């Protein structure tokens, strides 16, 4: 499935949540979608837990 289709599905889910559940449901779906995205990146091996906890130098590279 292409990223365009995934983005369209995510946008439709947010639209349905906003329309039927109000702004609170919209925020909940957006937050859970972001959490799911990060967990998926961890499971794919694209991210490691240390990526969030390592300090970076002024030039943006890890120390």
C-alpha positions as CSV (number, residue, x, y, z in Angstrom):
1,X,0.0,0.0,0.0
2,X,1.4,3.4,-1.0
3,X,2.0,6.2,1.5
4,X,-0.6,8.3,-0.3
5,X,-3.3,5.7,0.4
6,X,-2.2,5.4,4.0
7,X,-2.4,9.1,4.4
8,X,-5.8,9.2,2.8
9,X,-7.1,6.6,5.2
10,X,-5.6,8.4,8.2
11,X,-7.2,11.6,7.0
12,X,-10.6,10.0,6.5
13,X,-10.4,8.4,10.0
14,X,-9.6,11.9,11.5
15,X,-12.5,13.4,9.5
16,X,-15.0,10.8,10.7
17,X,-13.8,11.2,14.3
18,X,-14.1,15.0,14.1
19,X,-17.5,14.9,12.4
20,X,-19.2,12.3,14.6
21,X,-17.3,12.6,17.9
22,X,-16.3,16.3,18.1
23,X,-13.0,17.9,18.6
24,X,-12.0,15.7,21.6
25,X,-12.4,12.5,19.5
26,X,-10.4,14.2,16.7
27,X,-7.5,14.8,19.1
28,X,-7.8,11.3,20.6
29,X,-7.6,9.7,17.1
30,X,-4.7,12.0,16.1
31,X,-2.7,11.2,19.3
32,X,-3.3,7.4,19.0
33,X,-2.4,7.5,15.3
34,X,0.9,9.2,16.2
35,X,1.6,6.6,18.9
36,X,0.8,3.8,16.4
37,X,3.1,5.4,13.8
38,X,6.0,5.5,16.3
39,X,5.4,1.9,17.5
40,X,5.2,0.8,13.8
41,X,8.6,2.5,13.1
42,X,10.1,0.7,16.1
43,X,8.8,-2.7,14.9
44,X,10.1,-2.1,11.4
45,X,13.5,-1.3,12.9
46,X,13.6,2.3,11.6
47,X,13.8,3.8,15.1
48,X,15.6,2.7,18.3
49,X,14.7,3.8,21.8
50,X,18.1,5.5,22.1
51,X,17.1,7.9,19.3
52,X,14.9,9.8,21.7
53,X,17.3,9.9,24.7
54,X,20.7,10.7,23.1
55,X,21.9,14.2,23.3
56,X,22.8,16.0,20.1
57,X,25.6,18.5,19.5
58,X,25.2,21.9,18.0
59,X,25.6,20.5,14.5
60,X,22.7,18.1,14.9
61,X,24.8,14.9,15.0
62,X,24.7,12.5,17.9
63,X,27.6,12.8,20.3
